[in-house]
Amino acid sequence: MYFVSPSIRKDAVHIARNMRKEDVVECEVFNKTPLQAINTAMVMKDNQTLTLYKDKEPVLIGGVVPDGLKVATIWVLATEKAFDNPVTIGKMAVKWVSYVTIPFDKVHNLVWKENKKAINLLILLGFTVSTKPITIQNKIFYYFVRRFAN
């Protein structure tokens, strides 16, 4: 059974220790360990951070961090178990994105070109994923964005 709850520190530790390799790369490119990346977002002013649990185990953590008036950076980091049931994760993600983006007109971030599961999920969720490459530390990233009519 899957459920979502506000994130706590032990969720961050568990997910950081069991993070998907694609997500680890995304953290390291920005000179952060997985735990540093999660903790940084969790302590930012006005952040919203939620954890997805599968059978009481935290498998995905993510949220939004405001970075302008009505604009936020959206982020998600996960374990492989988060993607065991893609249909369920897709349905949960639709609800999660609808909830965390309520105060914003636009949410955005970057995704590593090789993070195929994340790119597919972003497209499913209605994000526009640019194919214009952005190179950071010899890795290619794509900018993604979703706008809302609030």
C-alpha positions as CSV (number, residue, x, y, z in Angstrom):
1,M,0.0,0.0,0.0
2,Y,1.2,3.5,-0.9
3,F,0.6,6.7,1.1
4,V,2.0,10.2,1.3
5,S,3.0,12.1,4.5
6,P,5.0,15.1,5.4
7,S,8.7,14.3,5.4
8,I,10.8,13.7,8.5
9,R,14.6,13.3,8.9
10,K,14.6,9.5,9.0
11,D,12.9,9.5,5.6
12,A,15.7,11.6,4.2
13,V,18.3,9.3,5.7
14,H,16.7,6.1,4.3
15,I,16.1,7.5,0.8
16,A,19.6,8.9,0.7
17,R,21.1,5.5,1.6
18,N,19.0,3.7,-1.0
19,M,18.8,6.3,-3.8
20,R,18.6,5.4,-7.5
21,K,21.9,5.9,-9.2
22,E,20.4,8.4,-11.6
23,D,19.3,10.6,-8.7
24,V,22.7,10.2,-7.0
25,V,24.3,11.6,-10.2
26,E,22.0,14.6,-10.2
27,C,23.0,15.3,-6.5
28,E,26.7,14.9,-7.2
29,V,26.7,17.2,-10.2
30,F,25.7,20.0,-7.9
31,N,28.4,19.0,-5.4
32,K,26.0,17.5,-2.8
33,T,25.7,14.0,-1.3
34,P,22.2,12.6,-1.5
35,L,21.6,13.4,2.2
36,Q,22.9,17.0,1.7
37,A,20.7,17.5,-1.3
38,I,17.6,16.4,0.6
39,N,18.4,18.3,3.8
40,T,19.2,21.5,1.9
41,A,15.7,21.5,0.4
42,M,14.0,20.5,3.6
43,V,15.4,23.4,5.5
44,M,14.8,26.1,2.9
45,K,12.3,28.8,3.8
46,D,8.7,28.0,2.9
47,N,9.6,24.6,1.5
48,Q,7.0,21.8,1.2
49,T,8.5,18.3,1.4
50,L,6.5,15.1,1.3
51,T,7.5,11.4,1.4
52,L,5.9,8.6,-0.5
53,Y,5.8,5.3,1.5
54,K,5.4,1.8,0.1
55,D,4.3,-0.6,2.9
56,K,5.6,1.9,5.5
57,E,9.0,2.2,3.8
58,P,10.0,5.7,2.5
59,V,10.7,5.3,-1.2
60,L,10.4,8.8,-2.7
61,I,10.9,12.3,-1.3
62,G,10.2,15.5,-3.0
63,G,8.9,19.0,-2.8
64,V,8.9,22.6,-3.9
65,V,11.1,25.4,-2.8
66,P,9.9,28.9,-3.7
67,D,12.5,30.9,-5.7
68,G,10.5,33.8,-6.8
69,L,7.0,35.3,-6.7
70,K,4.7,32.5,-7.7
71,V,7.6,30.4,-9.0
72,A,9.2,27.4,-7.4
73,T,11.8,24.7,-8.0
74,I,10.2,21.3,-7.8
75,W,12.4,18.3,-7.0
76,V,12.1,14.5,-6.4
77,L,14.6,11.9,-5.3
78,A,13.7,8.2,-5.0
79,T,14.8,4.6,-4.5
80,E,14.3,2.0,-7.1
81,K,11.3,0.6,-5.1
82,A,9.4,3.8,-5.9
83,F,9.1,2.6,-9.5
84,D,8.0,-1.0,-8.7
85,N,4.5,-0.1,-9.7
86,P,4.6,2.6,-12.4
87,V,0.8,3.0,-12.7
88,T,0.4,3.6,-9.0
89,I,3.4,5.9,-8.8
90,G,1.9,7.9,-11.8
91,K,-1.5,8.3,-10.1
92,M,0.1,9.3,-6.8
93,A,2.4,11.8,-8.6
94,V,-0.6,13.5,-10.3
95,K,-2.1,14.1,-6.9
96,W,1.2,15.1,-5.3
97,V,2.0,17.6,-8.0
98,S,-1.5,19.1,-7.9
99,Y,-1.1,19.6,-4.1
100,V,2.4,21.0,-3.8
101,T,2.0,23.4,-6.8
102,I,-1.2,25.1,-5.6
103,P,0.5,28.4,-4.6
104,F,2.5,28.7,-7.8
105,D,2.1,29.7,-11.4
106,K,5.2,27.9,-12.5
107,V,7.5,25.1,-11.2
108,H,10.7,24.1,-12.9
109,N,14.1,22.4,-12.5
110,L,16.7,20.4,-14.4
111,V,16.8,16.6,-15.1
112,W,19.7,14.5,-16.2
113,K,19.4,13.3,-19.8
114,E,20.0,9.7,-18.6
115,N,17.2,9.8,-16.0
116,K,14.7,8.2,-18.3
117,K,12.2,7.2,-15.6
118,A,12.1,10.7,-14.3
119,I,11.7,12.2,-17.8
120,N,8.9,9.8,-18.6
121,L,7.1,10.7,-15.4
122,L,7.6,14.4,-16.0
123,I,5.9,14.1,-19.4
124,L,3.1,12.1,-17.9
125,L,2.6,14.9,-15.4
126,G,2.2,17.5,-18.0
127,F,5.7,19.1,-17.8
128,T,7.4,20.5,-20.9
129,V,10.9,18.9,-21.1
130,S,13.2,20.9,-23.3
131,T,15.6,18.9,-25.5
132,K,18.1,21.8,-25.6
133,P,21.1,20.5,-23.7
134,I,22.5,22.2,-20.7
135,T,25.9,20.9,-19.7
136,I,27.0,20.8,-16.1
137,Q,30.2,19.0,-15.1
138,N,30.2,17.1,-18.4
139,K,26.7,15.8,-18.0
140,I,23.8,16.8,-20.2
141,F,20.7,18.1,-18.4
142,Y,17.3,19.2,-19.8
143,Y,15.2,22.1,-18.3
144,F,11.6,21.2,-17.5
145,V,8.7,23.5,-16.6
146,R,5.0,23.4,-15.9
147,R,2.8,26.4,-15.9
148,F,-0.5,26.7,-14.1
149,A,-3.4,29.1,-14.6
150,N,-4.1,30.0,-11.0
